[in-house]
Amino acid sequence: MALLMLMATAAQAEDGYELWLRYRAAADLESYRKVLGPVVVEASARGAGVGSQTLSIAAAELNRGLAGLLAGAPSPEAPAVRLRTDPGLPVAPEGYVIRSASVGGRPSTLVVGRTPQGVLYGVFHLLRLVQTGRPVTGLDITASPKVGLRVLNHWDNLDRTVERGYAGPSIFDWHKLPGYVDPRLVDYARANASIGINGAVLNNVNAKADSLTAPYIAKASAVADVLRPYGIRVYLSARFSAPMEIGGLKTADPLDPAVRAFWQAKADEIYRSIPDFGGFLVKANSEGQPGPQDYGRSHADGANMLAQALAPHGGVVMWRAFVYAAERPEDRVKQAFSEFTPLDGRFAPNVIVQVKNGPLDFQPREPFHPLFGAMPKTPLMLEVQLTKEYLGFATHLAYLGPMWEETLQGDTWRRGRGSTVARVVYGSLHGHALTGIAGVANIGADRNSTGSHFDQANWYAFGRLAWDPESSSSEIARQWAAMTFSRDPRFLGPTVDLMMGSRQAVVDYMTPLGLTHLMATGHHYGPGPWVDDLERADWTPFYYHRADPSAVGFDRTGRGSDAVSQYAPQAARRLLADEDHLLWFRRLPWDAPTRSGRTVWAELVARYDRGVAQVVEMRRTWASLAPYVDAERHAQVSAFLEIQQAEAQWWRDACLAYFQSRSGRPLPAGHAPPQQGLDHYRALSFPYAPGHH
């Protein structure tokens, strides 16, 4: 016990509420105390209005952070930390400079922003340096976000349920607003500002028109008042049929003058209440949602109608490209490309098309979406999912930074080598000024905000990658782990390794070798590869694997659906050569060889077993890290890893039982049979699984 106490300072019980903003005393207190002194807001930075509020918040956050990190108030004898705005600073409007300098003959640390928002971001950067044990002398840092719109999409309903939410009720208590504003929203704003998020869509993309009525605009305005000083604009999901549902019209045709007048009046009404309203997010003609195609119009017609209403106020339309037709298409993953590429160049300047990371639906692994790079005249906004709808909900540890990095580093080859998705997203590939990244939030009213402690890492990673899409997910994981748990290198090394391997583990025990969408239907909890009898074929897992006694996989080569031709030829060749996407693009005999020398069937079995083994190892690693983590948080993570191991085994056994029944092959030597028969797994039912609203 004495040895364990020496290994790491015992931490007080924590519940995760503070996220990565814990501000516990730095390891090298004296070195930081010598160089970080009183906080000074220079006179040139002071002003009135929101900017003044933001600077006050920045100063308060810096004082709060330093008091914790220095184990007391900064010494008045130490060099001051001076906050300053400079409208002429050669950075983006939200950019900043952190510099060690001499002011009046005395050493100081300058945090200078082009705007007050830049100062706030700079303050969080300076605190992050101390939180992660980095030096704060000789500083010369210049930083600007590469992406303009860095937005959380909350799939929150007006009754506080959250579609695909696994962290408790919505943090937006619409019933009590605007009379009562939960103080927790301030901490939500702080957390977002600390990682550079500057926008939030408050309501579900499967929107209710009520969100656009006067009472709910007033409620949204109360939320906007809290978020505004932190540099966060609010957006609303707009239901396309609102002119009929709340406007008394008989149509929502985007070319109808009365419909256009409705939206113009509605935009004017919103901006009177929320002067910095960001704009609308729209899901149209997808999964039963109304849209312009109901009237024979195009996505561009619908988006441009809303854009015209918002343009006088500086608002934008984020128009989702997640679409598939009411009729059964040849290959669902082709449809967004087929519908949107003919519209390239036809969208208004304040429209950005929001495209999921892959062409299907937030699966554990997909190739990058072929729309990236294929619409050079249209700004495209990457959409990723923080909430783990298809990766085990809140109880499976899956750090998603590597997934998003994999997408962002994907080379589209649309303008030769190096035409990465990241360059499409931040605008450099095609010269777009309107840029954005959206993340479907994993945030709820649970005490730790995300349902599990490690899911906080996905919120953090989203913000950091939205700020700079070329960041390293490994370095982001290291920052988060140091700030959230411990700076001790004996903790950080194993924890970062655990995080970086966790998503691949989920891929292996759920959807290995390019298989996809094997989840049970509706709630997406647990395996359901056998489901083949739903209203639409492309809602069923069987549609995506098509396993029979002779072969498995979906042929998307030129001999099949030819979905691979939607990529540039060089990108297509690389994707076809990537065995991680093998059965996504190819239908192969069970006995076809793979690179390992094993058959497809044997490789599938090996990967399922590898995934389970990885979770077993994750449990061992986490158990060994108990001396470095407070007991409360360590216990919850341990309990969730136990659940994950049991459910990984369930996934492995159920899928292998099913695929063995289709292939007729025996299990390779050395691989254990499923614990139950296939009928057992098929009979399992979970009508109350969370997140399905």
C-alpha positions, 0 to 999 in steps of 0.5 A: 500500500505504501508503494502504491501511495508513492506511485501516484498522489491519491485523488479525491473522489470525482464524478467527471463533472469538471470534464478536462477543466479540472485544474489540479495542481501542476507537478512542477509548481515552483517553475510555473509559480515563478513565471505566471503572475497576476492577470491583467486585462489591458485598458485597450482591451476593455469595452462594452457589450458582449466583447467586454463580457467575453474578456471578463470571462477570459480573465475569470477563467484564467484566474480560476485555472491558475488558482488551481494549477498553482495551488493558490493565487499567483504571486504578485511578484511573478510576471503578469499575464496580460490580456489584450485585443488587437484588431490588426493582429495578422490572424483570423478573427478568432485567432490569437498570439501567446508570447513571452515579452517585456512590457514596461521593462518587466517580463510578461506573458501576453495573450493577444486576440484579434477579438475578445473571442480570440483572447478567450481561446488563447487563455484556454490554450495557455491553461492547456499548456500548464495542464499538460506539463508544457513549458510556458517560457519563451513562448511564441505561439500564433494560432487560428482555426482552419475551419469557420463553423465548428458546430455541435448538432444536438439531436435533442427533442422538445420533451428532453429525450435525445435521439441516439442519446446515451447520457441522460435527458437533454441539457436544454430544459425547454419546458422551464425555459425561458423563465429558468436557465439551468446554470449547467449551460454555463459549464457547457459553454465553457467546455465548448469554448475551451476546445474551440467549438463556436456553434450549437444546433439546439434541436433534433434534425428530425425537427418539429415545426414547433421549434420555430414558433414564438414561444420556442424562439424565446426559449432558444433566445435565452440559451443564446444569451448564455452561449453568446459571451463564449463565442457560440452561436445557436442554430435551429433545425428547420422542418421543411413543412413548417409553412403548412404546419405553423404557417397555415399554408397549403404547400411548402413548395420552395418556389411558391411566393407565399412559402418564400414570404413565410420563411423570410418573415420567420427569419426576421422574427428569429433575428429580432430575438437572437441577433447573432442567430447562426442559421438553419440545419435541414434534413430533407427528403430523408427517412420520411422527412419532408423536403423540396422533392415532394414538389418536384424541386431539387435540394438546391431549390429548397436550400436556396429558398432558406438561404435567401431568407437568412442572407440579409442577416448573415445566416447560413444554411447547413443542408444535409446530404444524408438522403436516400429515395423512397423507392429501393435503390440499386445501392444505397451508398451511391445515392447522395453522390448521384443526387448532389453532384449534378447540383454542384455550383447551383447552391447559394453562397451561404449554403454549405452541404453537410456530408457524413464521414462515410457514404452509409451511416456512421458505421464503425468503419466506412470509406470516406464519402465520395462527395468529398472532392467531387463538388468543387463549386460547393462548400462541403461540411463534414458531419461526424457522430460523437454519440456512439449509435453504432459503436456500443452506446456509452458503455463501450470504450471507443475513442473516435479520434482515429476514425475521424483522422482516418477520414480527414487524411483520406486522399480524394485525388480530385486534384492529384495526390494530397487532395485530402478530405481535410483540405476539402473541409477547410476550403483550401482544395477548392478555395472556399471561404465558407467552411465547417465541421459538424458533430452529432453531440453525445452530451446529456444531463448525466453528471459526467455529461457524456454517459461515460468518462471516456466518451468525454474524449470524443467531445474533446477530440471533435473540438480539437480536430474541428479547429485543425483537421490535420491534428494528431488524434494520438496527441489529442488523446494524450492532452485529454488524458493528462487534463482529465486524469493524470499527467504521470507518464506511467499513466499516460502511455498505457492510457493513450495506447488503450484509447488509440486501439479501442475503435479498432477493437470495436470494428473487429468484434462488430463489423470486421473485414469491411462488413457493415450495418450488422446491428439489430434494427431500430435501436441498433443495440447488439448484433442482428446480421440475420435480419432480412424482413423489413419494409425496405431491403436497405434497412436490413443488415442482410442487404449489406452482407448478402451471405449465402453458402457460396460467398459474402460481401457487397460487390461494388466493383464494376461487376456489381453496383459500381459504387467504387467509380464514384471515387477518383480512379487513384482513390478507388484503387487504394480503397479496393486494395485496403483489406479493412474495406474488403467486403464493403467493396467485394463479394468473395467466396468464403474460401478466397485467400486474404493477405494473412494466408487465411481464407475469408472465413478464417480471417473473419473468425480471427478478427472477431476473436482479435476484437474480444481479446483486445477488450480483455487487454483493455480491462487488464490495462485499466485495472493496472492504472488504479493508482493514478485515478480516483476510485469513483471514476476508475470504478465506473470505467472498470464496470463499463469495460466489464460490460463491453467485454461481455457484449463483445463476446456476444457480438462475436458469438452471435455473428459467427453462429450466423455466418457459420450457418450461412457458410457451412464451414467449420470453425478453424482449429483453435477457435472456440464455438459460440457459447449459445446456438443461433436460435438463442441469439436471434430470440433476444429482444431489447424493446427498451434499449436507450436512444431510440426516439 
